[in-house]
Structure formats: structure tokens, C-alpha cells
Amino acid sequence: MYADRIKHLPPYLFAAIDKAKAEARAKGVDVIDLSVGDPDLPTPPHIVEALNRAAKNPQNHQYPSYEGKLSFRTAVADWYREIFGVKLLPETEVLTLIGSKEGIAHAPLAFLNPGDLALVPDPAYPVYRTSVSFAGGTSHIMPLLRENRFLPDLSAIDPAVARRAKLMFLDYPNNPTGASADREFFKELVDFAREYDILVLHDNPYSEVYYDGQRSVSILEIEGARDVAVEFHSVSKTYNMTGWRLGAVVGNPEIVAGIGKIKSNIDSGTFGAVQDAGIAALQSPPSVVQDIRRIYQKRIDMLYPSLVDLGMVLEKPRATLYLWAYVGASSIDYAKRLLDQTGIVATPGVGFGQYGEGYIRFSITQPTERIKAAVERLQKMRT
């Protein structure tokens, strides 16, 4: 009945986690969910108010354009200039997306023919590998190892493989490892991609979720990046708008146009009122994001030492919503034991790929009081 592309598709990681949570709650367990990176903080009120106003505008009640409102794309370009110092042409170098996942999933359809090779990190957001498979491509895995600071070792990629590769997925700050990349790495990456004519699809939704004043880098800040790269971004993590489904892909105009061609044939544009609210988000005063960041920093500072005390091996993340902890055991078994003994749900690392085995990902997207409760439960588990 099913097509081959679905027959061999593994269960979506977070669907399996949802099932485990439901079963625990059915048994009366007070579950503390530290598994999914869905901000618990509400969308800032001024953004909600902007949506309310825009929803009353009859011009937003018709089919939206595929590429998105020029006003929203201009706001994205202005935001990139303010945050990263990157200048973008809204007309050709910015495409509105129904959340960045939509663009990520569709991008390989624009650039891969059946049998073509893509360089994909592991562990990683599962959609990268799945989207390559759906396009008929083959994924060549780039291991993200602790000894390499969870950065791919580009020098370890066989030149013959690099010459065959059509595109590469990466994301820094990184999900699930919480690792960050500096300008030196991005320069090496851009040089590598230009040498081997590889398109770089950089997923950057966590750029503003950074700590201790260590600002994250956009690949587009690097000289020559525009020749080979685009970057996916969204309002989801920065402004607590995961349910709004609004993002953009920016950078190389030919890559942007290719993704746009797929988009126009597969789905529709984003509701105009949501784009208007997105403009309000992108034009928020810096204090809005700073306040959110301070809350996350407090939670990281609470949870990190308790995991270390429990004997897990991990670095304190410079960015993202995640702590990536090595437990030295089957990640699925450890996550099950954690749920059974403490009522805490965390994500088994193997769900992000083979090189995630032995790790557990903890998210901080629960109210601070619940993070404190989780710390107390972990302390009891230790004793």
C-alpha cells in the first residue's frame, strides 16, 4: 500500500516520545517534560496584538503570495543587517516560509536528482536526512564527535566523496549537541564548499538563544558565503512563536529561487496576518529577546551542575535550549530508566542518529519551577 519512501522511514522521534509521555501520565506519573525544544514562554504581547490587528484587515483574507509579503521580507533583511551586519536584497535573497522546516524539507527536491549525494551531520535534526531520502538522494554521514567540539571534520571527507556531493546540511548553534561554531570554522566551511561546488544549507534558528554574552555567528557573515550558502531562520525560538509557523530562507539568490520553485508547486504562502505579526516580532526592542535569554540562562545554570553531579559528561552550552549529556549507556534504556525513576522525560540521543548513541538531550523549555523540581528529582536519583 505504502510507497517505498514511507515503508523504510523510521518513526518520527518526537512522536515516539509523545507516546511514552502519554503512557506515563496514564499511570499517574507527574511528568516533567525536558524532551522537546518548544518554548514554554508565551509569545510577547505586542506580537499577539499585531496579529489581532492584522487579522481584521480584509487584504489578509485572500491567498497570500508564495514568496511572502515584500514588507515581511524587508523586515527580515533589516533584522539580518542589524543582528549580523549582513545586507540582503528582500526581492531576491529572502523567501518567506511556513516555518523553516518547510523550506528545509523541500530544499533537496530542488537540487538533488535520484542517486545524488548530500553531506549530512550525525547526530542531527532528523528532517535533514529524511528530506534527502525523499528527494531520492543518498546521505553521506559527517560524524559530530565530542573530541571535535561536535563540528564536522571536513578534512576527513574523502575528496572523491566531496566531488560527488551536491549539498550539505549543517546547523550552528547545533541541535541536539548545543555546540557553537566560530568564524574560523565557517570560513573553513565556505572555502571547502567553494572548492567542491557544494551548496550549503545552514539551519540557524537558535542564533539568538545564546549565553554569557557569546553572540552566535551567521554563515553569511563570512566573505564568499553568498556564493554557496543559504541560511534558514525563523521567529520560533527567538520570539516564542513555534506554533505560528513563520520563517525565511536567505542568501544565495539562485538557491533561494530554487526553493521557491518547489514551494510554489507544493504548498501556499503564509497567512498575511502572521507575516504582519512577524514584522512586529523582528522589530521588537532588544530588551524582549534579552529578557527571554536571561530566563533560559537561569535554567541552564540550574540544570547543568545537577547533570554533572550525576556523573554525566557534558559541556555547558554557549547557545540553544539543550544540554547534551554523555551517559555511557544505551540512550533508550537510560531515558526509560530516567522516566521510570524520576518522571523526567529526556530525548535518547540515538534518535538523532548513530553517533548520538550514549547521549541524552535535555531541553530547558519548562517553567523555571519545574526545572528546579527536576533538579531535586535528579539529586534523589543520584543518592
N, C-alpha and C positions, 0 to 999 in steps of 0.2 A: 504493500500500500504506500509506504513512505519512500521518498527519494533517497538515494544513497547518501546525500549530504546530511540528511537528518538521521538516518539509521545509525551512523557511527559518531554522532555528536554526543559528547558526554553530558550528563545532567548539568544544567547551569548551577554553578557553585552556590549562589545565594538562595536558589530555590530549595536546595537540599538543607541549607541552614535554617530556612524558614520552617521546614517540616520538623526538624529537631527541636526548634523552639516551641512549636505548637504542641508537640508531644510532651515536652517537659511541663508546660503550663497546664496541660490537661491533667497532669498528676499533682497539681497544686504547688509546683515549684515557683518561687518568686525569682523569675529570670532577670538577670542583668545582661542586657544585650550589648556586647562590645564587638560585634561581628561586622557590621555594615557601616560604611562611611557616609551615612545620611545625617547631616547636621540636625541636632535636636533643637537648636536655637531658632526662633521664628524669623521669618523674613522681616527686615526693618520696616516700620510702619509707613515711612514716606514712599516706599516702593509699592506697598499694597494700595495706598491712596492713589498713586499714579495709575495703577491698574483700574481702580474703580472709576476714575475719571475717563480713562481711555475706552473702557467697555461701553460707555454711554455715547461714544462718538459713532454715528452711523457709518462713517467711512471705514471703520474697522470690522464691519459686519459682512463684508464680501470676501471672496477668495483673496488671500494675500499673495504677493508676488513670490516667485520661487527664490529669488536672490535675497529677499528681505528689503525692508524699507531703507532707502538711502539715509534717512535720519538715524536709524539704528546703526547702520554700517559706519557712518561718520562718527557716531559716539564710540564705537569700538576702536576706530583709528585714533581718535583723540585720546582714549584711555591708554592705548599702546604707546603713544608718544609721551604721555605723562608718566606712566609707570616704568617703561623700559627705554625711553628715548628712541623708539623705533617709529619711523614715518611710513605710513601705509596709504595707498590710494583707495578710498572707500569703494569706488566704482569697479575696480578690477582685482583688488588684493584682499577683499573682505567678502565672505559669503556667510549669510545667516543660516543657522542650523537649528533643527528641532532637538536641542541638546547636542553636545559634542559627540555622543555615542552614535547618533545617526550618521554623521559625517565619517567617523572612524570606520563604521561597519560598511559603508558604501565605497570608501576610497579605493580599496583593492579592485573593485569592479571596473574602475576607470583605467587602471594601469597594469593589471595582470591578465595575461592570456593563460589558458589551461597549461599547466606544467611549469609556468614561470616561478622563479624563486623569490622569496621575501625573507629578510632577516628579522627575526622576532625574538625579543628578550624572554628569558625564563628565569625566575618567576615573573608573571606579568598579568595584567588585566586580561581575562580570558577572551575578550572580544577581538583582540589583535589576531590571535591565531585562528579563531573561528572565521573571521572575515576573509582571511587569506584562503582558507579552505573553501568557503562558499564561492569564491571567485575562481576556483579550480587551480589555485596556486599551491606551492609547497613551501612550508616554513623551515628555514634553517635556523636552529636554535642558537642564541647567544646567551651563554650562562651568566647570570648575575651572582657573583660569589662574594662572600664576606671579605676574603683576602684582597679583593679588587675594589673594595668600598661599594660593592653592588653596582659597579659600572661595567659595561661590556668591554672585554679586551679586544679591541679592534685589530691589534697586531696578530691575534691568534686566529683570525679568519683567513682561511686558505685563499690566496689570490684568485684561484680558479673559481671558487665559490663567489667571491666578491664580484668577479667579472660577470657572472650569471645573474646576480641579484638585481632586481628591478626596483625594489623599495625596502625601506627599513622602518619599523615601528620603534619608538622609544618614548619614555615619559619621565621627566625630572622637573621637580621633585617627584619621587617614584612611589607608585603604588604597586606592590604592597610593602616594600622594604623601608620606606621613609627616607631613603638616601637622596642626596642632592648632588647636582653636577655643577662644576665651576666653569668659568670661561675657558680655561685651558683645555678641559675635556671637549667642550663644544667646538673649539677651534680644530682640535684633532678630528672630531666627527665630521665637520664641514669639509676639511681637506680630504678625508677618506671618501666621502660621498662624491666630491667633485672628481677625484681621481678615477673612481669606478663608475661614474654616471648613475648614482643611486638616488632615488627620491627619498627624502627623509620626512616621515610623518611624525611630528613631535606633539605629544599629548601633554598639555600643561595646565590642568585645571587647579592645581594646588599652589600655584606660584605665590599667591598672597597669604597662604597659610604657613607662615614661617615664624621662627622663634629666635629670641636673643638678638634681634636686630640683623639677622643674617639674610639679607634680601636674596630672593631667588633670581635666576637668570633666564631670559628668553633666548632660544637659539637664534632668533632673528637679530639679536644684538651683535652677532658675530659677522665680521666682514665676509662677504661671499655666500652667506647662508641663503639669501634670497634666490640664488641660482639653483638651489637644490631642495629647499625645505619649505614646508608649511607648518603652522602650529595650530592646534586645536585648543580652544579655550571656551569657558562657559561662565555663567553667573552662578552656577550651582553651589560650589563650595565657598566662593568668596563672599557671597551675599545671602547664603542660606536659602537658595531657590531651586533645590533639586527637583521639586515637583512641577516647576514652571516650564521646563524643557526649552531652554533657550541658550544657544551658544553660537560660535562662529569658527570658521577656519580662515586663517590669514597667511599671507606671504606670497610665494611664487605665483604669479597670475595664471600661468598655464596649468599648474596643479590645481589651483582654486577653480578654474574653469572646467577642468575635467571632473572634479567632484560635483560641480554644479550641473553638468550634463546628466550625470547619474541621478542626481536629486530631482531634476525636472521631469525625469521619466518614471520615477518610482514613487515619490511622495509629493507633498504640497509644502507651501510656505508656512511660516509661524504666524499664529494669530496676531493681528496687528496690535491689539491692546497689550499683549505680553511684550511685544517689542518696545512699545512706548514705556512700559514699566521697566524694561531692561535699560532704556536710556536713563531713567531716573536712578537706577542702580549704579550704572557706570559713572554717573555724575555725582555720586554721593561724596560728601566731605570725607577726608581721610580718617576722621575720628570713628566713623562707622566700622570700618574694617579693623582699625586699631583696637576697638573695644572687643570685637569678636576674637581677635588674635590673643588678647590678654586672658580671656576665659579659657581658650584652648591651652595656652601656655601653663596656666594653673593646673589644669587636668594632667598634662604631660608630666609636670613636676611632681604630682601626687602619685601617678601610676608607675612611672619609670623605676623609682627605687624599690618599690614592692616586688616588681618582677625580678630585679637583680637579686634581692634578698632571697627570693625563691629558688635561686640557682640558675636562672635563665641567663643566656649570653646575648647581650644586645647593646647597641649604641643609642644614646639619647638622640632622637631625630632633630634635625635642623628645620624640618618642614613636614607638611602633611598632617593627617589626622591619625597616624598609625604608629604603633610600636611593633617592630618585627623581631621576635624573640626566638632564639635557638633553644630547643628543649632537649635535643639529643635522643629523640624517640619518635615513633610513628606519630605524625601530626594529627591524624584522625583519632588514634587511640588517646592521645593526650587531650585533645579537645573534648572527647567524650568523658574522660575522667574529670576534667575541669568542670564540665556541666553537671555531672553526677555528684561531685563533692562540694561544689560551691554555688551552683546555679548560674555560673557565668558562661556566656556563650562567646567564644572567640573563633576565628576562622582558621581551619587547618591549612598550613602553607602549601601542601601538595595540591590543593585546589587551584593554585596559581601556576602549577607546572612541576615537573620532576625535580627541579632544583630548589623548590620550596619545601621539599620533604625535610622533616626535622624542625620546621619553624612553625610558629603560631603568630597570627596577626591580631593585635588588639586595637580596637578603634576607641576614640575618646568622645564619640558622639552620643553621650548620655549626660543628663544633668550632673553637675558637679557633686551633688549629694550622693548620686548613685555611683559615681566614680569612687567617692570616699567609702561607700559601703562595699564596693568591690575590693578595695584595698584591704579592708577589715576581714573580708572572707578569705582573701589570699593569705593573710597572716595566719589565720586559723589552719588553713591547708598546710602551711609550712610546718606548724607545730604538730 
